Amino acid sequence: MQRFLTPNALRTLLPVLSLAALLGAIFYLQPRTMSYFGLNLLLNLAVPIALATIAQMFILCVNDLDLSLGAFISLTACITATWLFDTPFLGILALLACIAAYGVMGALIHLRNLPSIVVTLGMSFVWTGIAVLILPTPGGSAPDWIRTLMTLKPAFVPFPIIASVVIALVVHIGLMRSATGAVLRGAGGNPKSVERAGWSLLRVKVTMFSLAGLFGVLSGMALVGLTTSADANIALRYTLLSIAGGILGGGEFVGGRVSPIGAVIGAITLALAGSFLSFLRLNPDWQIGAQGAILILVLALRLLISARENRS
Amino acid sequence: MRDKALVSMSGVEKSFGAARALTGVDLEVARGACVGLVGHNGAGKSTLMNVLSGVIKADAGHVSIGGEPLDASYDTARAASLGVRTVFQELSLCPNLTVAENLRISHPSIKGFGWRKSARNVIADQLDQMFPGHGISADAEVGSLSIAQRQIVEIARAFSKVESSIELVILDEPTSSLDQNTAAQLVAFVRSFVADGGSVILISHLLGEILEASDQIVVMKDGRTVAVDAASNFDRDRLVRDMGDVLTETSKFGGRASTKQNAPAVISGGELTVYPGEIIGFAGLSGHGQTDTLVRIFEASQGARNTLSVSEPAVFVAGDRQTDGVFPLWSISQNIFVSSLERLTKGLAINFAQAEDEAQQWQKTLSIRTPDMKNNILSLSGGNQQKALFARALGAKAPIILMDDPMRGVDVGTKQDVYEILSQEAEKGRALVWYTTETDELKHCDRVYVFREGKIMAELSGDDLTEANILSNSFDKEDA
């Protein structure tokens, strides 16, 4: 029993339980969602949110916070819907440049010892500005192959579920199981010790920010694949969704404690929360607040768990 | 054994701003020898070791390892490749990783498919070899371990053999959180390690341990070495004299008489009773419930309902200063007067002049080594930070002081001053509850509770309060 309920196990278990509870409530309210088609519809938008949450998780892992993620994903969505559609080569170059820019941002934050909140908040205006320049009015179109991928209808299991599992597992193996991943996470837990062991913290930061950039780009592409067009503000709310998803999934703001599987589950939970509230016939204006309430509820549960653990 | 020195340092200097931490230090470490390094807090021991392990660069002087002179490009990675391993005074494990993953951090050669398994095996074997009966799982998250267990893991990690060579292990206060039994295991391992040709530099304030483990002893004072000699030529008195102290320790166990039990008890519950004016010791092997009990007393004083009843407010001197001691962004004086804000507040404003005044006085009383109390708390050496935490607790006027192994990394001279202050505070009617991993400190207590497996096994006072009784109650009767 003691062995089974380690802090780690509890951290992973809680997001799973909250997702199960939410799904149960949705199935109860609207039994028709309990089908291939229903799940597909419910979870469609979860894929870009899951990718964004993973991106944010990389940043959280090195004790930083990215307030520009939503703007960045909007930008990559705009690039995907315009350049990548019209001139694929230029589009790919631009998206690679976006990832590189994220790496540079990480280097800047590390070298100048700047608070990431300030740097990313500033950069969010830059991303939005470029996005507006690229796509002044909503429009563009999704490249066919992305559209095809995002609307795949595999047999038995809906695509969003497969995609979420693949994302979670790939990142889990890369970050939680690999030898390099241990160093990357260690840099969040005790940067001094990692540096003393001879690792370059600069490289760690640049790696983590570049990975965040990569997943931000993937999120933008996935989003365009679903919506078939973009606009400069399309993903602004992803900034807060990704932070909330990461924390909901068992991550913590400091100390390098993150969980990729939890983050994906957290993202899906938040995406489903919207549908759940619609099924309740709740006014959409209330939905953001209600999502916040769900977040507080889960975090309160987590506190209770750790309090009990301390007592035992 | 090759007789050529493994490490030779000469004329090493280092300044931090105006403070001269090292003023021309010479140090030689032979192959197959353990060098004990002693000195006051802030004498420059840790700084010297940081230079040797490549964490900081010296301003002047020569260092060579294995006959190879080191240049300006020397850093921690180069140190590792030369076989220099360090256990730093401030615990340097990643709390969010498992024990095995932490081994990987310090050993880049552990990688590829199946790395987790090999890391797990290496660290588990090393732990078993060095500290039999340690009870630490290689898959445990370090953050969930006690401070003593973390220290054990860190030591075992430094001695772990993976591809890279291991020539010299620097142990900076390795036993500060360990109980006597574990510390003895470490000393035994160090002896067998140097017998096999390895070298060790051991820094400790526990002089008995230094005398037992070392072949040669170097005494540092004010940033330079003041005495170098074979360990057999030293004894306790000479060490203390060379460090610049006079050993006034004449007390013996049970020397303090316990006659203050007239007033009503301030702490009571179960087997535990504490009266005002008493100094109560908590003894036993580390991690057997002493800290938990202190925390429960503290919580009860804050109004939490548990099995204890505590009638007066309490303050807490943390032993794990990194986790629950210092406010890392604040100055030394802010760290001290944070506990006295209520007293120092006039209307809505803090009386900063008085606060700084009091901080100055504490600097004098506890000889906190710093040019300016307004410096950041982290500019102090470990032992001096601990002094600041003491000042914080003594400055608050709470009638109960709870101390969680507070003398970790504090030098002999200051310890004696603190003992004196503690007994003065007890005279004034404050109740002190003191958990310590050093049996000698229990001499300053009226009564001692010995803990084992979370329970109080014995209450000792007067003639019963002997080292033998403490030890025999610390261990299971079957083991002993």
Interface residues (C-beta under 8 A of the other chain):
Chain A: T6 P7 N8 R177 A179 T180 A182 V183 R185 G186 G188 G189 N190 K192 S193 V194 E195 R196 A197 G198 W199 G255 G256 R257
Chain B: S53 V55 D75 T76 A77 A79 A80 T86 F88 S92 L93 C94 P95 N96 L97 E101 N102 R104 I105 S106 P108 I110 K111 G112 W115 R116 E141 G143 S144
